[in-house]
Every structure is written in C-alpha cells, then in structure tokens.
Amino acid sequence: MYCPYCRNPDSRVVDSRLADDGSAIRRRRQCPECGRRFSTVETTSLSVIKRSGAGEPFSRSKIINGVRKACQGRPVTEDDLALLAQEVEETVRASGVAEIDAHEVGLAILQPLRKLDQIAYLRFASVYQGFESLEDFEEAIDTLRRQAKDNERIPSGVQRPLTAQ
Ligand SMILES: [Zn+2]
C-alpha cells in the first residue's frame, strides 16, 4: 500500500488492534520515507449475491442510493442515511458470513428505515416486498400502528422483546 502522503510504496506496521468487536483489525502504519503515520482497517470481504447469482462487494453507498429514493421529500438527512447504512453493514457483518443474499440485505434495511421514517419505510417496503394491492399497504400500516402502540406502552430504556416481522 502506498503512503498517502508521499506515495512511497512501503510502510511499516507500528500498532495493530482489534476494532468493531473483533470483526476488523486497525493497523497504525509509518512510512519509512517521510516518517508520517496513517491507519488501515482490515475486514473480511463481504459479497452480496444478486438474484442473477452474480456477487458484488457489499457497498454502503449502494444502500444509501437505494434508500435515498424512498426518502425523497422526507425530512431525512445525508447523515441519517449514512448512519442507516452503517447499521445495515453492522447487522449483516454480525451474522459472520462471507456471502449474503441481496434479499437479506434488503431485510436488514427495513428495520432501521422503519425507525427513521415511516413513509420512506412504506415506499421502500412496497417496492422491495412487491406490494400488489391496497391490502398489502393496509397490512403494513397496521403493523406500524401496532408497533407505535407497543412503543407507547413500554417505558423507554426497557429492552423490547423481539417481535415477529
Ligand atoms: Zn511517506
């Protein structure tokens, strides 16, 4: 790897430590040429398998672009989108697999998007889960209403039990 300051093709590791609960290694490197230090992060590569069977590297920007369309006209900031993509990546990496179905990535998006913006969630879910009728929307909205009620009943700070999708 080239030194980002002087492009020297060599560097020396001065420190390594586990990051993100052991799913990554962060290395502090020093350039022997200019003496400056920089960090690298090593993670397992994560492939997303598309419906065609082709794989491509997991990409946060792809998540963001997909969700951004559903968020048009909604009070959702770029920071919100970046955080959501980070949460999605943490969720799929936590499963510990090297390959993940594109469908699973979509499922991992639904949960944090529902918390972020309910309209964007409905838009995304309607495309992603292939809503075909008003009944599909009604069902999704009923689920949102039920969850809003559950949230009211349980005081904040208390862990909520996992509910079925
Ligand atoms: Zn250098």
Backbone and ligand atoms as CSV (ligand in chain L), in Angstrom:
chain,resi,resn,atom,element,x,y,z
A,1,MET,N,N,0.832,-1.200,0.000
A,1,MET,CA,C,0.000,0.000,0.000
A,1,MET,C,C,0.870,1.255,0.000
A,2,TYR,N,N,0.525,2.206,-0.864
A,2,TYR,CA,C,1.307,3.447,-0.954
A,2,TYR,C,C,1.074,4.355,0.250
A,3,CYS,N,N,2.120,5.044,0.666
A,3,CYS,CA,C,1.963,6.086,1.686
A,3,CYS,C,C,1.054,7.184,1.100
A,4,PRO,N,N,-0.019,7.546,1.820
A,4,PRO,CA,C,-0.947,8.544,1.264
A,4,PRO,C,C,-0.338,9.943,1.189
A,5,TYR,N,N,0.811,10.146,1.822
A,5,TYR,CA,C,1.423,11.485,1.826
A,5,TYR,C,C,2.457,11.628,0.715
A,6,CYS,N,N,3.363,10.608,0.601
A,6,CYS,CA,C,4.458,10.762,-0.379
A,6,CYS,C,C,4.456,9.676,-1.450
A,7,ARG,N,N,3.477,8.779,-1.410
A,7,ARG,CA,C,3.346,7.716,-2.413
A,7,ARG,C,C,4.475,6.685,-2.370
A,8,ASN,N,N,5.242,6.687,-1.306
A,8,ASN,CA,C,6.260,5.653,-1.147
A,8,ASN,C,C,5.562,4.287,-1.065
A,9,PRO,N,N,6.022,3.276,-1.818
A,9,PRO,CA,C,5.280,2.010,-1.880
A,9,PRO,C,C,5.474,1.095,-0.670
A,10,ASP,N,N,6.099,1.572,0.378
A,10,ASP,CA,C,6.366,0.705,1.515
A,10,ASP,C,C,5.912,1.389,2.811
A,11,SER,N,N,5.463,0.561,3.776
A,11,SER,CA,C,5.139,1.129,5.084
A,11,SER,C,C,5.372,0.077,6.147
A,12,ARG,N,N,5.502,0.514,7.392
A,12,ARG,CA,C,5.831,-0.384,8.485
A,12,ARG,C,C,4.684,-0.327,9.500
A,13,VAL,N,N,4.237,-1.506,9.972
A,13,VAL,CA,C,3.151,-1.535,10.959
A,13,VAL,C,C,3.732,-1.208,12.330
A,14,VAL,N,N,3.186,-0.186,12.990
A,14,VAL,CA,C,3.676,0.160,14.324
A,14,VAL,C,C,2.697,-0.260,15.422
A,15,ASP,N,N,1.454,-0.550,15.040
A,15,ASP,CA,C,0.477,-0.967,16.046
A,15,ASP,C,C,-0.688,-1.667,15.346
A,16,SER,N,N,-1.215,-2.755,15.958
A,16,SER,CA,C,-2.404,-3.437,15.435
A,16,SER,C,C,-3.378,-3.629,16.575
A,17,ARG,N,N,-4.620,-3.346,16.320
A,17,ARG,CA,C,-5.597,-3.671,17.363
A,17,ARG,C,C,-6.934,-4.071,16.752
A,18,LEU,N,N,-7.652,-4.906,17.503
A,18,LEU,CA,C,-8.975,-5.326,17.055
A,18,LEU,C,C,-9.927,-4.160,17.169
A,19,ALA,N,N,-10.833,-4.048,16.204
A,19,ALA,CA,C,-11.838,-2.996,16.227
A,19,ALA,C,C,-13.191,-3.617,15.931
A,20,ASP,N,N,-14.236,-2.859,16.218
A,20,ASP,CA,C,-15.608,-3.312,15.935
A,20,ASP,C,C,-15.866,-4.719,16.468
A,21,ASP,N,N,-15.565,-4.959,17.741
A,21,ASP,CA,C,-15.829,-6.255,18.364
A,21,ASP,C,C,-15.140,-7.408,17.651
A,22,GLY,N,N,-13.969,-7.164,17.121
A,22,GLY,CA,C,-13.211,-8.269,16.544
A,22,GLY,C,C,-13.505,-8.545,15.088
A,23,SER,N,N,-14.407,-7.771,14.464
A,23,SER,CA,C,-14.697,-8.027,13.055
A,23,SER,C,C,-13.744,-7.248,12.145
A,24,ALA,N,N,-12.845,-6.463,12.732
A,24,ALA,CA,C,-11.887,-5.705,11.928
A,24,ALA,C,C,-10.588,-5.560,12.703
A,25,ILE,N,N,-9.506,-5.354,11.957
A,25,ILE,CA,C,-8.214,-5.047,12.581
A,25,ILE,C,C,-7.772,-3.687,12.070
A,26,ARG,N,N,-7.426,-2.813,13.008
A,26,ARG,CA,C,-6.943,-1.493,12.634
A,26,ARG,C,C,-5.422,-1.483,12.810
A,27,ARG,N,N,-4.714,-1.104,11.774
A,27,ARG,CA,C,-3.256,-1.044,11.871
A,27,ARG,C,C,-2.783,0.387,11.725
A,28,ARG,N,N,-1.864,0.749,12.603
A,28,ARG,CA,C,-1.215,2.043,12.504
A,28,ARG,C,C,0.079,1.797,11.744
A,29,ARG,N,N,0.301,2.536,10.681
A,29,ARG,CA,C,1.486,2.330,9.846
A,29,ARG,C,C,2.315,3.592,9.789
A,30,GLN,N,N,3.623,3.374,9.585
A,30,GLN,CA,C,4.513,4.517,9.426
A,30,GLN,C,C,5.288,4.369,8.128
A,31,CYS,N,N,5.392,5.467,7.415
A,31,CYS,CA,C,6.142,5.478,6.161
A,31,CYS,C,C,7.629,5.673,6.470
A,32,PRO,N,N,8.492,4.736,6.007
A,32,PRO,CA,C,9.924,4.880,6.297
A,32,PRO,C,C,10.556,6.034,5.511
A,33,GLU,N,N,9.863,6.491,4.485
A,33,GLU,CA,C,10.413,7.551,3.637
A,33,GLU,C,C,10.163,8.939,4.255
A,34,CYS,N,N,8.889,9.258,4.538
A,34,CYS,CA,C,8.577,10.607,5.046
A,34,CYS,C,C,8.303,10.597,6.549
A,35,GLY,N,N,8.186,9.395,7.140
A,35,GLY,CA,C,8.026,9.303,8.589
A,35,GLY,C,C,6.613,9.560,9.084
A,36,ARG,N,N,5.673,9.853,8.177
A,36,ARG,CA,C,4.313,10.148,8.641
A,36,ARG,C,C,3.551,8.849,8.886
A,37,ARG,N,N,2.507,8.981,9.719
A,37,ARG,CA,C,1.735,7.798,10.095
A,37,ARG,C,C,0.332,7.845,9.513
A,38,PHE,N,N,-0.204,6.670,9.216
A,38,PHE,CA,C,-1.588,6.578,8.750
A,38,PHE,C,C,-2.165,5.242,9.202
A,39,SER,N,N,-3.490,5.097,9.118
A,39,SER,CA,C,-4.167,3.889,9.599
A,39,SER,C,C,-4.789,3.117,8.452
A,40,THR,N,N,-4.797,1.809,8.587
A,40,THR,CA,C,-5.550,0.980,7.653
A,40,THR,C,C,-6.491,0.098,8.469
A,41,VAL,N,N,-7.591,-0.311,7.846
A,41,VAL,CA,C,-8.552,-1.198,8.505
A,41,VAL,C,C,-8.717,-2.429,7.641
A,42,GLU,N,N,-8.589,-3.572,8.278
A,42,GLU,CA,C,-8.736,-4.822,7.545
A,42,GLU,C,C,-10.002,-5.529,8.021
A,43,THR,N,N,-10.898,-5.867,7.088
A,43,THR,CA,C,-12.094,-6.639,7.426
A,43,THR,C,C,-12.213,-7.780,6.421
A,44,THR,N,N,-13.016,-8.775,6.772
A,44,THR,CA,C,-13.275,-9.821,5.788
A,44,THR,C,C,-14.087,-9.204,4.655
A,45,SER,N,N,-13.857,-9.675,3.442
A,45,SER,CA,C,-14.652,-9.139,2.347
A,45,SER,C,C,-16.044,-9.761,2.436
A,46,LEU,N,N,-17.030,-8.964,2.118
A,46,LEU,CA,C,-18.419,-9.402,2.234
A,46,LEU,C,C,-19.055,-9.260,0.859
A,47,SER,N,N,-19.512,-10.383,0.306
A,47,SER,CA,C,-20.110,-10.345,-1.029
A,47,SER,C,C,-21.617,-10.392,-0.931
A,48,VAL,N,N,-22.245,-9.582,-1.763
A,48,VAL,CA,C,-23.696,-9.605,-1.865
A,48,VAL,C,C,-24.046,-10.379,-3.133
A,49,ILE,N,N,-24.849,-11.440,-2.970
A,49,ILE,CA,C,-25.217,-12.273,-4.113
A,49,ILE,C,C,-26.553,-11.784,-4.673
A,50,LYS,N,N,-26.494,-11.349,-5.927
A,50,LYS,CA,C,-27.709,-10.823,-6.551
A,50,LYS,C,C,-28.579,-11.967,-7.061
A,51,ARG,N,N,-29.787,-11.621,-7.478
A,51,ARG,CA,C,-30.728,-12.650,-7.915
A,51,ARG,C,C,-30.174,-13.428,-9.106
A,52,SER,N,N,-29.373,-12.753,-9.928
A,52,SER,CA,C,-28.770,-13.413,-11.092
A,52,SER,C,C,-27.712,-14.435,-10.678
A,53,GLY,N,N,-27.329,-14.417,-9.387
A,53,GLY,CA,C,-26.290,-15.329,-8.934
A,53,GLY,C,C,-24.913,-14.677,-8.907
A,54,ALA,N,N,-24.805,-13.496,-9.495
A,54,ALA,CA,C,-23.525,-12.782,-9.502
A,54,ALA,C,C,-23.288,-12.140,-8.141
A,55,GLY,N,N,-22.017,-12.100,-7.754
A,55,GLY,CA,C,-21.676,-11.480,-6.483
A,55,GLY,C,C,-21.027,-10.137,-6.693
A,56,GLU,N,N,-21.217,-9.235,-5.749
A,56,GLU,CA,C,-20.515,-7.957,-5.793
A,56,GLU,C,C,-20.183,-7.554,-4.367
A,57,PRO,N,N,-19.120,-6.763,-4.166
A,57,PRO,CA,C,-18.752,-6.397,-2.801
A,57,PRO,C,C,-19.851,-5.566,-2.140
A,58,PHE,N,N,-20.076,-5.838,-0.851
A,58,PHE,CA,C,-21.034,-5.031,-0.103
A,58,PHE,C,C,-20.602,-3.573,-0.172
A,59,SER,N,N,-21.572,-2.681,-0.389
A,59,SER,CA,C,-21.225,-1.262,-0.514
A,59,SER,C,C,-22.256,-0.408,0.215
A,60,ARG,N,N,-21.759,0.407,1.149
A,60,ARG,CA,C,-22.674,1.296,1.866
A,60,ARG,C,C,-23.320,2.290,0.926
A,61,SER,N,N,-22.573,2.742,-0.086
A,61,SER,CA,C,-23.143,3.768,-0.964
A,61,SER,C,C,-24.306,3.198,-1.778
A,62,LYS,N,N,-24.254,1.895,-2.078
A,62,LYS,CA,C,-25.397,1.278,-2.782
A,62,LYS,C,C,-26.635,1.285,-1.891
A,63,ILE,N,N,-26.420,0.989,-0.606
A,63,ILE,CA,C,-27.537,1.020,0.358
A,63,ILE,C,C,-28.125,2.430,0.386
A,64,ILE,N,N,-27.228,3.406,0.509
A,64,ILE,CA,C,-27.673,4.795,0.630
A,64,ILE,C,C,-28.452,5.214,-0.611
A,65,ASN,N,N,-27.933,4.867,-1.795
A,65,ASN,CA,C,-28.627,5.254,-3.026
A,65,ASN,C,C,-30.004,4.614,-3.122
A,66,GLY,N,N,-30.095,3.362,-2.706
A,66,GLY,CA,C,-31.378,2.674,-2.751
A,66,GLY,C,C,-32.392,3.298,-1.812
A,67,VAL,N,N,-31.926,3.667,-0.624
A,67,VAL,CA,C,-32.845,4.200,0.384
A,67,VAL,C,C,-33.174,5.664,0.096
A,68,ARG,N,N,-32.218,6.376,-0.504
A,68,ARG,CA,C,-32.427,7.806,-0.752
A,68,ARG,C,C,-33.660,8.040,-1.618
A,69,LYS,N,N,-33.866,7.164,-2.612
A,69,LYS,CA,C,-35.034,7.304,-3.494
A,69,LYS,C,C,-36.322,7.257,-2.686
A,70,ALA,N,N,-36.363,6.335,-1.714
A,70,ALA,CA,C,-37.577,6.194,-0.901
A,70,ALA,C,C,-37.749,7.381,0.037
A,71,CYS,N,N,-36.687,8.150,0.250
A,71,CYS,CA,C,-36.722,9.247,1.225
A,71,CYS,C,C,-36.963,10.604,0.565
A,72,GLN,N,N,-37.212,10.617,-0.744
A,72,GLN,CA,C,-37.402,11.897,-1.426
A,72,GLN,C,C,-38.531,12.690,-0.795
A,73,GLY,N,N,-38.239,13.967,-0.477
A,73,GLY,CA,C,-39.257,14.846,0.098
A,73,GLY,C,C,-39.498,14.597,1.566
A,74,ARG,N,N,-38.763,13.690,2.171
A,74,ARG,CA,C,-38.916,13.383,3.592
A,74,ARG,C,C,-37.815,14.071,4.390
A,75,PRO,N,N,-38.075,14.343,5.682
A,75,PRO,CA,C,-37.059,15.020,6.500
A,75,PRO,C,C,-35.946,14.066,6.933
A,76,VAL,N,N,-35.219,13.548,5.951
A,76,VAL,CA,C,-34.131,12.593,6.221
A,76,VAL,C,C,-32.837,13.212,5.677
A,77,THR,N,N,-31.828,13.316,6.517
A,77,THR,CA,C,-30.577,13.962,6.106
A,77,THR,C,C,-29.576,12.931,5.577
A,78,GLU,N,N,-28.531,13.436,4.941
A,78,GLU,CA,C,-27.457,12.549,4.474
A,78,GLU,C,C,-26.817,11.814,5.655
A,79,ASP,N,N,-26.718,12.508,6.798
A,79,ASP,CA,C,-26.170,11.856,7.991
A,79,ASP,C,C,-27.051,10.679,8.418
A,80,ASP,N,N,-28.378,10.884,8.363
A,80,ASP,CA,C,-29.309,9.795,8.700
A,80,ASP,C,C,-29.055,8.589,7.797
A,81,LEU,N,N,-28.883,8.879,6.496
A,81,LEU,CA,C,-28.669,7.793,5.530
A,81,LEU,C,C,-27.351,7.074,5.803
A,82,ALA,N,N,-26.306,7.858,6.132
A,82,ALA,CA,C,-25.001,7.253,6.409
A,82,ALA,C,C,-25.081,6.358,7.642
A,83,LEU,N,N,-25.804,6.833,8.667
A,83,LEU,CA,C,-25.956,6.036,9.891
A,83,LEU,C,C,-26.736,4.755,9.613
A,84,LEU,N,N,-27.786,4.895,8.790
A,84,LEU,CA,C,-28.589,3.723,8.459
A,84,LEU,C,C,-27.726,2.689,7.727
A,85,ALA,N,N,-26.918,3.149,6.773
A,85,ALA,CA,C,-26.072,2.219,6.019
A,85,ALA,C,C,-25.066,1.544,6.949
A,86,GLN,N,N,-24.574,2.309,7.915
A,86,GLN,CA,C,-23.625,1.736,8.876
A,86,GLN,C,C,-24.310,0.646,9.703
A,87,GLU,N,N,-25.554,0.956,10.128
A,87,GLU,CA,C,-26.298,-0.018,10.928
A,87,GLU,C,C,-26.560,-1.298,10.129
A,88,VAL,N,N,-26.898,-1.114,8.848
A,88,VAL,CA,C,-27.149,-2.272,7.983
A,88,VAL,C,C,-25.872,-3.110,7.849
A,89,GLU,N,N,-24.747,-2.428,7.642
A,89,GLU,CA,C,-23.489,-3.167,7.488
A,89,GLU,C,C,-23.151,-3.929,8.765
A,90,GLU,N,N,-23.349,-3.272,9.916
A,90,GLU,CA,C,-23.051,-3.950,11.187
A,90,GLU,C,C,-23.946,-5.175,11.363
A,91,THR,N,N,-25.222,-5.026,10.969
A,91,THR,CA,C,-26.152,-6.153,11.100
A,91,THR,C,C,-25.708,-7.331,10.239
A,92,VAL,N,N,-25.386,-7.062,8.970
A,92,VAL,CA,C,-25.055,-8.184,8.096
A,92,VAL,C,C,-23.680,-8.759,8.447
A,93,ARG,N,N,-22.747,-7.911,8.895
A,93,ARG,CA,C,-21.433,-8.442,9.285
A,93,ARG,C,C,-21.522,-9.262,10.573
A,94,ALA,N,N,-22.451,-8.872,11.451
A,94,ALA,CA,C,-22.602,-9.585,12.719
A,94,ALA,C,C,-23.032,-11.023,12.490
A,95,SER,N,N,-23.660,-11.288,11.324
A,95,SER,CA,C,-24.069,-12.672,11.045
A,95,SER,C,C,-22.844,-13.542,10.756
A,96,GLY,N,N,-21.694,-12.918,10.505
A,96,GLY,CA,C,-20.444,-13.656,10.391
A,96,GLY,C,C,-20.264,-14.433,9.103
A,97,VAL,N,N,-21.084,-14.152,8.102
A,97,VAL,CA,C,-20.954,-14.882,6.846
A,97,VAL,C,C,-20.127,-14.081,5.851
A,98,ALA,N,N,-19.546,-14.782,4.872
A,98,ALA,CA,C,-18.723,-14.111,3.863
A,98,ALA,C,C,-19.558,-13.697,2.652
A,99,GLU,N,N,-20.721,-14.347,2.525
A,99,GLU,CA,C,-21.607,-14.027,1.407
A,99,GLU,C,C,-23.015,-13.840,1.946
A,100,ILE,N,N,-23.716,-12.878,1.386
A,100,ILE,CA,C,-25.082,-12.658,1.840
A,100,ILE,C,C,-25.966,-12.382,0.629
A,101,ASP,N,N,-27.187,-12.897,0.704
A,101,ASP,CA,C,-28.154,-12.691,-0.354
A,101,ASP,C,C,-28.594,-11.229,-0.401
A,102,ALA,N,N,-28.772,-10.685,-1.613
A,102,ALA,CA,C,-29.254,-9.306,-1.734
A,102,ALA,C,C,-30.578,-9.143,-0.982
A,103,HIS,N,N,-31.377,-10.213,-0.981
A,103,HIS,CA,C,-32.667,-10.168,-0.280
A,103,HIS,C,C,-32.460,-9.937,1.227
A,104,GLU,N,N,-31.448,-10.590,1.790
A,104,GLU,CA,C,-31.160,-10.436,3.224
A,104,GLU,C,C,-30.726,-9.005,3.538
A,105,VAL,N,N,-29.985,-8.407,2.598
A,105,VAL,CA,C,-29.563,-7.025,2.794
A,105,VAL,C,C,-30.799,-6.124,2.847
A,106,GLY,N,N,-31.742,-6.395,1.940
A,106,GLY,CA,C,-32.990,-5.618,1.933
A,106,GLY,C,C,-33.733,-5.740,3.252
A,107,LEU,N,N,-33.785,-6.949,3.788
A,107,LEU,CA,C,-34.457,-7.153,5.075
A,107,LEU,C,C,-33.754,-6.365,6.179
A,108,ALA,N,N,-32.420,-6.317,6.101
A,108,ALA,CA,C,-31.655,-5.597,7.122
A,108,ALA,C,C,-31.880,-4.087,7.021
A,109,ILE,N,N,-32.331,-3.624,5.846
A,109,ILE,CA,C,-32.617,-2.194,5.672
A,109,ILE,C,C,-33.968,-1.832,6.292
A,110,LEU,N,N,-34.935,-2.739,6.172
A,110,LEU,CA,C,-36.312,-2.418,6.579
A,110,LEU,C,C,-36.404,-1.965,8.033
A,111,GLN,N,N,-35.710,-2.697,8.911
A,111,GLN,CA,C,-35.821,-2.422,10.346
A,111,GLN,C,C,-35.366,-0.987,10.706
A,112,PRO,N,N,-34.123,-0.598,10.359
A,112,PRO,CA,C,-33.706,0.759,10.718
A,112,PRO,C,C,-34.470,1.842,9.951
A,113,LEU,N,N,-34.929,1.528,8.736
A,113,LEU,CA,C,-35.669,2.527,7.964
A,113,LEU,C,C,-37.025,2.802,8.610
A,114,ARG,N,N,-37.617,1.765,9.197
A,114,ARG,CA,C,-38.899,1.937,9.870
A,114,ARG,C,C,-38.759,2.910,11.035
A,115,LYS,N,N,-37.622,2.834,11.732
A,115,LYS,CA,C,-37.392,3.754,12.844
A,115,LYS,C,C,-37.132,5.176,12.341
A,116,LEU,N,N,-36.500,5.257,11.166
A,116,LEU,CA,C,-36.079,6.560,10.643
A,116,LEU,C,C,-37.261,7.355,10.108
A,117,ASP,N,N,-38.064,6.745,9.242
A,117,ASP,CA,C,-39.168,7.476,8.619
A,117,ASP,C,C,-40.199,6.477,8.098
A,118,GLN,N,N,-41.421,6.587,8.612
A,118,GLN,CA,C,-42.419,5.566,8.283
A,118,GLN,C,C,-42.891,5.639,6.838
A,119,ILE,N,N,-42.947,6.863,6.295
A,119,ILE,CA,C,-43.378,6.985,4.893
A,119,ILE,C,C,-42.321,6.380,3.967
A,120,ALA,N,N,-41.062,6.726,4.243
A,120,ALA,CA,C,-39.973,6.158,3.438
A,120,ALA,C,C,-39.971,4.641,3.562
A,121,TYR,N,N,-40.253,4.161,4.772
A,121,TYR,CA,C,-40.314,2.719,5.002
A,121,TYR,C,C,-41.388,2.080,4.116
A,122,LEU,N,N,-42.579,2.695,4.105
A,122,LEU,CA,C,-43.675,2.125,3.305
A,122,LEU,C,C,-43.319,2.124,1.824
A,123,ARG,N,N,-42.683,3.226,1.364
A,123,ARG,CA,C,-42.280,3.282,-0.041
A,123,ARG,C,C,-41.277,2.169,-0.351
A,124,PHE,N,N,-40.271,2.056,0.502
A,124,PHE,CA,C,-39.224,1.065,0.262
A,124,PHE,C,C,-39.799,-0.348,0.316
A,125,ALA,N,N,-40.607,-0.594,1.345
A,125,ALA,CA,C,-41.188,-1.928,1.518
A,125,ALA,C,C,-42.115,-2.268,0.356
A,126,SER,N,N,-42.849,-1.269,-0.157
A,126,SER,CA,C,-43.807,-1.552,-1.229
A,126,SER,C,C,-43.079,-2.002,-2.490
A,127,VAL,N,N,-41.915,-1.419,-2.741
A,127,VAL,CA,C,-41.135,-1.835,-3.905
A,127,VAL,C,C,-40.411,-3.141,-3.594
A,128,TYR,N,N,-39.752,-3.138,-2.429
A,128,TYR,CA,C,-38.878,-4.248,-2.099
A,128,TYR,C,C,-39.650,-5.543,-1.863
A,129,GLN,N,N,-40.785,-5.423,-1.170
A,129,GLN,CA,C,-41.558,-6.629,-0.868
A,129,GLN,C,C,-42.672,-6.855,-1.893
A,130,GLY,N,N,-42.681,-6.031,-2.950
A,130,GLY,CA,C,-43.612,-6.246,-4.048
A,130,GLY,C,C,-45.081,-6.128,-3.662
A,131,PHE,N,N,-45.435,-5.028,-2.947
A,131,PHE,CA,C,-46.851,-4.816,-2.624
A,131,PHE,C,C,-47.648,-4.778,-3.925
A,132,GLU,N,N,-48.768,-5.495,-3.939
A,132,GLU,CA,C,-49.546,-5.555,-5.167
A,132,GLU,C,C,-50.934,-4.968,-5.022
A,133,SER,N,N,-51.346,-4.718,-3.785
A,133,SER,CA,C,-52.713,-4.245,-3.607
A,133,SER,C,C,-52.781,-3.289,-2.425
A,134,LEU,N,N,-53.931,-2.623,-2.290
A,134,LEU,CA,C,-54.153,-1.749,-1.133
A,134,LEU,C,C,-54.077,-2.547,0.157
A,135,GLU,N,N,-54.497,-3.813,0.092
A,135,GLU,CA,C,-54.463,-4.649,1.296
A,135,GLU,C,C,-53.032,-4.796,1.818
A,136,ASP,N,N,-52.077,-4.896,0.877
A,136,ASP,CA,C,-50.682,-5.022,1.302
A,136,ASP,C,C,-50.258,-3.782,2.085
A,137,PHE,N,N,-50.688,-2.603,1.580
A,137,PHE,CA,C,-50.350,-1.358,2.294
A,137,PHE,C,C,-51.037,-1.320,3.656
A,138,GLU,N,N,-52.329,-1.716,3.654
A,138,GLU,CA,C,-53.084,-1.693,4.915
A,138,GLU,C,C,-52.415,-2.557,5.967
A,139,GLU,N,N,-51.965,-3.723,5.534
A,139,GLU,CA,C,-51.325,-4.634,6.470
A,139,GLU,C,C,-50.047,-4.005,7.036
A,140,ALA,N,N,-49.256,-3.392,6.151
A,140,ALA,CA,C,-48.005,-2.776,6.600
A,140,ALA,C,C,-48.291,-1.616,7.554
A,141,ILE,N,N,-49.335,-0.843,7.232
A,141,ILE,CA,C,-49.672,0.305,8.086
A,141,ILE,C,C,-50.192,-0.186,9.437
A,142,ASP,N,N,-51.008,-1.251,9.413
A,142,ASP,CA,C,-51.484,-1.826,10.684
A,142,ASP,C,C,-50.307,-2.240,11.552
A,143,THR,N,N,-49.308,-2.851,10.921
A,143,THR,CA,C,-48.127,-3.285,11.677
A,143,THR,C,C,-47.423,-2.079,12.287
A,144,LEU,N,N,-47.284,-1.013,11.500
A,144,LEU,CA,C,-46.646,0.204,12.020
A,144,LEU,C,C,-47.428,0.758,13.208
A,145,ARG,N,N,-48.773,0.766,13.092
A,145,ARG,CA,C,-49.612,1.298,14.172
A,145,ARG,C,C,-49.464,0.448,15.429
A,146,ARG,N,N,-49.474,-0.873,15.237
A,146,ARG,CA,C,-49.331,-1.764,16.397
A,146,ARG,C,C,-48.007,-1.504,17.096
A,147,GLN,N,N,-46.947,-1.338,16.289
A,147,GLN,CA,C,-45.633,-1.123,16.896
A,147,GLN,C,C,-45.561,0.218,17.599
A,148,ALA,N,N,-46.221,1.236,17.036
A,148,ALA,CA,C,-46.235,2.553,17.687
A,148,ALA,C,C,-46.911,2.425,19.045
A,149,LYS,N,N,-47.993,1.640,19.100
A,149,LYS,CA,C,-48.696,1.430,20.380
A,149,LYS,C,C,-47.806,0.694,21.372
A,150,ASP,N,N,-47.153,-0.343,20.894
A,150,ASP,CA,C,-46.242,-1.095,21.774
A,150,ASP,C,C,-45.195,-0.171,22.366
A,151,ASN,N,N,-44.672,0.742,21.520
A,151,ASN,CA,C,-43.631,1.646,21.994
A,151,ASN,C,C,-44.155,2.566,23.085
A,152,GLU,N,N,-45.447,2.945,22.971
A,152,GLU,CA,C,-46.028,3.824,23.994
A,152,GLU,C,C,-46.164,3.101,25.320
A,153,ARG,N,N,-46.550,1.817,25.224
A,153,ARG,CA,C,-46.814,1.063,26.445
A,153,ARG,C,C,-45.557,0.803,27.261
A,154,ILE,N,N,-44.452,0.572,26.561
A,154,ILE,CA,C,-43.238,0.170,27.263
A,154,ILE,C,C,-42.378,1.405,27.531
A,155,PRO,N,N,-42.055,1.648,28.807
A,155,PRO,CA,C,-41.240,2.826,29.108
A,155,PRO,C,C,-39.882,2.759,28.403
A,156,SER,N,N,-39.363,3.925,28.045
A,156,SER,CA,C,-38.083,3.932,27.345
A,156,SER,C,C,-36.993,3.394,28.274
A,157,GLY,N,N,-35.998,2.802,27.674
A,157,GLY,CA,C,-34.910,2.247,28.475
A,157,GLY,C,C,-35.117,0.780,28.783
A,158,VAL,N,N,-36.337,0.294,28.533
A,158,VAL,CA,C,-36.590,-1.131,28.762
A,158,VAL,C,C,-36.429,-1.863,27.432
A,159,GLN,N,N,-35.694,-2.944,27.481
A,159,GLN,CA,C,-35.467,-3.735,26.268
A,159,GLN,C,C,-36.778,-4.317,25.784
A,160,ARG,N,N,-37.064,-4.096,24.507
A,160,ARG,CA,C,-38.276,-4.663,23.963
A,160,ARG,C,C,-38.040,-6.071,23.476
A,161,PRO,N,N,-38.989,-6.994,23.706
A,161,PRO,CA,C,-38.806,-8.336,23.152
A,161,PRO,C,C,-38.848,-8.285,21.634
A,162,LEU,N,N,-38.147,-9.219,20.995
A,162,LEU,CA,C,-38.186,-9.270,19.530
A,162,LEU,C,C,-39.562,-9.685,19.091
A,163,THR,N,N,-40.131,-8.968,18.127
A,163,THR,CA,C,-41.432,-9.338,17.621
A,163,THR,C,C,-41.261,-9.919,16.228
A,164,ALA,N,N,-42.177,-10.781,15.866
A,164,ALA,CA,C,-42.122,-11.391,14.539
A,164,ALA,C,C,-42.392,-10.312,13.498
A,165,GLN,N,N,-41.794,-10.466,12.341
A,165,GLN,CA,C,-41.977,-9.475,11.264
A,165,GLN,C,C,-43.394,-9.521,10.742
L,1,ZN,ZN,ZN,5.505,8.770,3.046
